[in-house]
Amino acid sequence: MKTNARERITILVGVVIVVAILLYNVLSPPAASGQKTPLLSVDEAHKRHKASVAELKKLVKQQNEVQDQMLSLVSKRAPDEIIPRVIRDLQRIAKQANIQLTEVKPQRARALSSSKLEKVSIDVRFRATFQPNVMQFFYLLEAPEGKMVIDKFSVNSADARLKTVDVSAQISVYTRAVMSANGGDTTNVSKP
């Protein structure tokens, strides 16, 4: 490829500028350019290491506390033992909230892939006044001692004259499960 004099001068100026920049970076210490030195003193490294280890221990302790709290909200019974108890509790709560359940439909228990837990869901339908009956039912349902959670619900207007609504909700209870040796099947821990 042929280059004329002007192109050669431009290339030569570019090379000189690149070499000057490289020399400046190599010869000037990082502290002079306002940057921190990449290496720490031994004492500083030990201080940072101790601080990191202390922070890690603190986080592990918090994780264990949260996990213990979570396990206190999980039932220790098998799903086939939980369903009748949950249905009785639902009927008791509905009676307290002055609601008549029209449909209670248990679902098959599902193993959760993220942990050794199983999720037991029950679909519930009823018609009642929204305030105070439906709200009281939901509040009583979410009480920690019941170990039940509302996964999803829908509220549709049923009768404007009587101010009632149709409610369908999916209520879940979580139970501990132990994975079998082959890793495929899930068996339940049955403890009172």
N, C-alpha and C positions, 0 to 999 in steps of 0.2 A: 504494500500500500504506500502510495506517495503522500508525503506531507510537505506542505509548504513552510516557509520560514515562520509565518505567523502562528501556525498550529504547533510547531516545535517550541516556540517561546511560551505559548500557553501551557503546554505539557510540562516544560521545565519549571515554570512558576508554580504550578500545582504540586509538583514533586517537592520543591523547596519548602512550600507551606506545610505539606504533610510531614516532612522530616523535622521541621521546626516544632510542630505540635507534639510529635512523638518525643523529641528531646526534652521539651518542657515538662511533659508528663513523667518522664523517667527521672529527670534530675531534680524536680521540685518535690519536697516531702509533702505527704498528704496534710499534715498539720498546718503547713504554710498556706495551703489553698482552702483552709476552713473545714476540711473533712476530718472525721475522727480516725484515729489509727485503727486498722483492722484487728490488731492483736491487743489483748488485754494483759495487764500485769497478772501475776499468779494470784496475788491477794484479791484483786478485783474479780478474777474468774471464780475463785472459791466463794466469794460473797454472792455472786450471781447464781452459782450452782446451789448453794444453801437456800437462797430465796426461792429458786425454782422447785427444789425438793419440798420445801415447806408449803408452797402453793399447791403442788401436786397432792400432798397428803391431805390438805384442807379440802380439795375438790373430791378426792376419793371418799373422805368422811361424809361430805354432803351427799354424794351419790348413794352411799350406803343408807343414810338416813331417809332419803327420798324413796329408795327401793323398799325399805322396811315399812314406810307409810303406805306405799302402793300395795304391798302384800297384805296389809291389814284390811284393805278394802276388797280383797279377793276372797271368794268363798273357798272352803277346803273340801266341799262335797262334790260328788260326781254329778254330771249334768242330769242324769235320770233321777237323782235325788233332789236336785235343785228345783226342777220345773214344778212339781206339786207345791213345794213350799212357796215359790215365787207367786204362783197363781193364788194361793191362800192370802199372801201378803197383799197382792193387787186387789183382791176382793175386800179385804179389811180396809185398805187405804181408800178405795172407792166408796165404801160405806161411810167412812169419816168425812169424805168430801161431798157426800150426798150425790153420788153418781151411780148410775146403773150401767155396768159394762154389758155391751151387746155382743161383743165377740172377743174371745181370748184364744189366740192361735200360736202355740209353741212352734218354734223352728228347730231344725237340726243343729246341734252344737258344732261349732267350727273351731279348729285349732288355729291359733295365731302363729304366723311364721316368725314373728319378731321375738317371741318369748315362749316360755313353757306354760302358756295359758290357753284356755278354751273359752270361747264366747258363746253364751246361751242367749238366744234372742226370743222374744215373745211379742207378737203383734197384738195390739189392743185397739178396739173401736168402741166409741160411745157417743151419746148425744147429751149435752148439758149446757147450762148457762156458762158463759165464759168467765164472768166475774161473779162470784168468788169461786165457784165450784171447780172449773177446769184448772185455774191457777193454783188452788189449794191442793188438788190432786197432784199436779206436777211438783209442787214444793214438798209434799209428803213423800213422793216417790224418790226424790233426789236426796233424802236424808241419809247420812253416812251409815247409820246402823242397818239400813235395809240392803246395802251393797248393790243397789240397782242404779242404772243410768239410763237416761233417755237418749237414744242414738239419733232418732229423727222423729218428727211429728208434723202433721198437717192439720190445719184448722180451716173448715169451710162453713160458710153461713148456711144454716139449715132452715130456721124459721125466724124471720125478722119480727113478727108480732110477739112471739114468746121469748125472743132474744136468746135463742139456743144456737149452738154450733155443733157440727159433726167433727169429731176429732179421731184421727187415727195416729197411733204412735208405735214406734218400735222400741221396746225396753230390753236392755241387755244386763246380764249378770256374768261376771268373769269368774272362772274357777281355775285352780292350779291343775296342771296336767304334767305327767312325766313321760318323756319320750322313751320308746322301747329301745332295745339294744340294736336292732337293725335300722333304727332311725326313721322308719316309715310310719308305723302305727302309733297312735297315741292312746295311752291308757290313763285312767283318772285315778287320782289319789282319793281314797274314800276315808275321810276322818271326820268324826263328829265335831 
